[in-house]
Amino acid sequence: MPKDSKIVIIGSGVFGISAAYHLAKEQYQNIKVFDKGDYDNNKFNPLQGATGASTDFNKLVRASYVEKVHYQNLALESLAVYYEWNKQLKSAAFLPEGLTNDDLIFKNTGYVRLDDYPNNEEERTLANFSKQGLRAYEYDINDPEDIERSKITGWYSKIDPLNQKGTVKTLSGVLDSIAGVANADKALLWMKYLCERTGNVDFIYGPRAGSVSKIVYSSETPEKVVGIETADGKYYPADYVIVAAGGWTPQLLPSKNQERLESVGSTFICVQIPHDRQDLLEKYKNFPMVNWKLTFEGNLRKDGVYMFPATDDGIIKIGANDHFWRYLTGNDKGILSVPNTDFKLLPLESLNTYKKFFRQWLGDLSNAGVKIEKSRYRFSAVGQHNEFVIDFIPGHSNLIVSSGGGFHGFKFLPIIGRFVEGLISGKDYKYAEFFKFDSIPKKDYDIELVKDQANPYALNSVKFVDRKTDYFDL
Ligand SMILES: Cc1cc2nc3c(=O)[nH]c(=O)nc-3n(C[C@H](O)[C@H](O)[C@H](O)COP(=O)(O)OP(=O)(O)OC[C@H]3O[C@@H](n4cnc5c(N)ncnc54)[C@H](O)[C@@H]3O)c2cc1C
C-alpha cells in the first residue's frame, strides 16, 4: 500500500492510538486521529472530564488468561514493552506536558485473585504458565511450598491482603507476581508522544473539530469509503478509515454487522484516604491489585469486586463486577446500547456491592470515614466470546474496525495496533486470525444483544441510589 495513503482513525483510545503508532512506525506518513474527547486539555484524566474507557489513572496489566493463550502471550509481550517505556521515560531529555521523568507507566504491584470457592480456572491458568516456564512467578495462597517461596522472594505480604485467612473457610486464590498496574493516562500520553515524534500523525481533538459525525461512502461504489465529516462541517478524504471508537463503535457499524460487538457499561468508585492517615496510605499503596470473587469466565457472579492499590495521592479505585449495564437508545439502526458517560447516579445494586465489600473487608477505611468521592461509568465494546475485532468490515475493502477490548483491552496498548498495520500492509501477524470478524460463527455467539428497555441490565429501567441520602456513606 502506498505509504502516503490517507489514513483516518476514529478514536484515540488504546485501539486508535496504538494503530496510529504502528502505522507510523512502518512509515505511513499521512495519519489523522480524530477524537471527540478534549484530550489536549484533560490529558486522558478521568477526573478532569475524560470519558473513553482507556482514560483512567490505573488499569490492570496481567498475563493470566486461563486457556486464552493468545492473550497470555500478547500480554507478556506488552509487559516487556511497558518495562522498556519506564526506562525510556526516566531518561528522556524532552517530554510533553503532563509527563515527567519521575512518572512510571507501569508498576509491578502483583495481582491476587481471591475467591470463596475452589476455582478450577486457577489450575488451568497455572498449567498454561507452567508450560511457559512461568510457574515460579505464581503463588497459590494455600500451597505451603508457594507460601515459603513467597517469603524468600518478598511477595509474602501480598498473599492475604484483606486478612481473610481464618475468616473465609474456603478461601482460594493465586498471587500473580508478574502482573501490575499501568498508569493509564500517562501511558496514553507517552504513546501519543511516540506517534508525534515520527512526524507522521496528526491528532485532532475536541467535541467539534475531532468528533466524526459521518463516514462518507462513494456515491458510485457504496461499499467504498471516501472520507469522513466532522461536527464542525469539515470533510477529510481518506483511503482507509479505521473505526476504533470503543463503546461508540457499534453505532458506527453497518447494522448487519452490529451483533458482533455490544456497548456495555460498568461503574467504578474512588475513595480518598484521609490526608492525615499516613499509616493507611502506606498500607494501601503497597497493596497488590485485588480481585474478590471475580472469575474470568463466570462474569455474572454477584458481589465480585476489584480494587487497585492507592495512588500516591491516596485515591483508591474500586470497581464492582457490574459490567453489564446497557444504555439503550433508538436510532436509525433500531434499539442499540450506546455509552452514556454523563450518568452521575449509581445503580442501587452496584452501591450495595461496594458497601458490602467495605463492610466485610475494608473496616479500617470505613472507620477512618472514607466516603465515595467520585463514581463513574465507563462503556466498552464487548466482542462475542470477549474477543477483539480487528478486521475489514465485511463487504468493505477500506473500512476497518479495531475494537471489542471489553474489560481487558488496555494492557495491549503497546502492541495491539500492529494488527491494523498488518491489515493495511497485507501482513499476517501471529494471532490475527482470532480477531477476524467471522472468527466466531454466528451460531456460536454468546451475547444476545439487549434490546428491551425493561431488561434488568438496561440502565433505562434500573433503580438508582438517592444521591442526597445514601450515596456517600459506605
Ligand atoms: C470499567 C472498566 C475497567 C477496565 N479495566 C481494565 C483493566 O484493568 N485492564 C485492562 O487491560 N483493560 C481494562 N478495561 C478495558 C479497556 O479499558 C478497554 O478495552 C480499552 O480501553 C478500549 O479501548 P478503545 O480504544 O477501544 O476504546 P476507548 O478508550 O473508549 O476509546 C474510544 C475513543 O473513541 C472516541 N470516539 C467515539 N466516537 C467518536 C466519534 N464519532 N468521533 C470521534 N471520536 C469518537 C471516544 O471519545 C474515545 O476516546 C476496562 C474497561 C472498563 C470499561
The ligand as a Gaussian input file, in Angstrom:
#p B3LYP/6-31G(d) Opt

LIG

0 1
 C      -14.633000      -0.077000      33.887000
 C      -13.564000      -0.682000      33.019000
 C      -12.407000      -1.194000      33.596000
 C      -11.424000      -1.768000      32.799000
 N      -10.281000      -2.235000      33.382000
 C       -9.293000      -2.748000      32.611000
 C       -8.082000      -3.174000      33.212000
 O       -7.904000      -3.086000      34.443000
 N       -7.112000      -3.670000      32.391000
 C       -7.280000      -3.772000      31.040000
 O       -6.363000      -4.237000      30.356000
 N       -8.416000      -3.342000      30.441000
 C       -9.414000      -2.839000      31.198000
 N      -10.574000      -2.402000      30.621000
 C      -10.714000      -2.496000      29.163000
 C      -10.120000      -1.311000      28.455000
 O      -10.368000      -0.120000      29.151000
 C      -10.729000      -1.245000      27.058000
 O      -10.599000      -2.486000      26.414000
 C       -9.995000      -0.217000      26.205000
 O       -9.830000       0.974000      26.906000
 C      -10.807000       0.037000      24.948000
 O      -10.116000       0.976000      24.186000
 P      -10.792000       1.585000      22.883000
 O       -9.755000       2.360000      22.199000
 O      -11.480000       0.501000      22.134000
 O      -11.975000       2.485000      23.436000
 P      -11.960000       3.899000      24.182000
 O      -10.846000       4.020000      25.111000
 O      -13.336000       4.113000      24.715000
 O      -11.672000       4.919000      23.012000
 C      -12.616000       5.209000      22.033000
 C      -12.478000       6.672000      21.712000
 O      -13.304000       6.948000      20.591000
 C      -13.781000       8.263000      20.744000
 N      -14.955000       8.422000      19.867000
 C      -16.115000       7.721000      19.915000
 N      -16.929000       8.116000      18.935000
 C      -16.284000       9.088000      18.246000
 C      -16.619000       9.890000      17.130000
 N      -17.785000       9.770000      16.486000
 N      -15.722000      10.800000      16.707000
 C      -14.531000      10.945000      17.328000
 N      -14.166000      10.203000      18.401000
 C      -15.027000       9.287000      18.840000
 C      -14.108000       8.355000      22.217000
 O      -14.142000       9.693000      22.658000
 C      -12.963000       7.575000      22.830000
 O      -11.886000       8.400000      23.222000
 C      -11.594000      -1.840000      31.400000
 C      -12.747000      -1.321000      30.816000
 C      -13.729000      -0.742000      31.606000
 C      -14.940000      -0.190000      30.937000

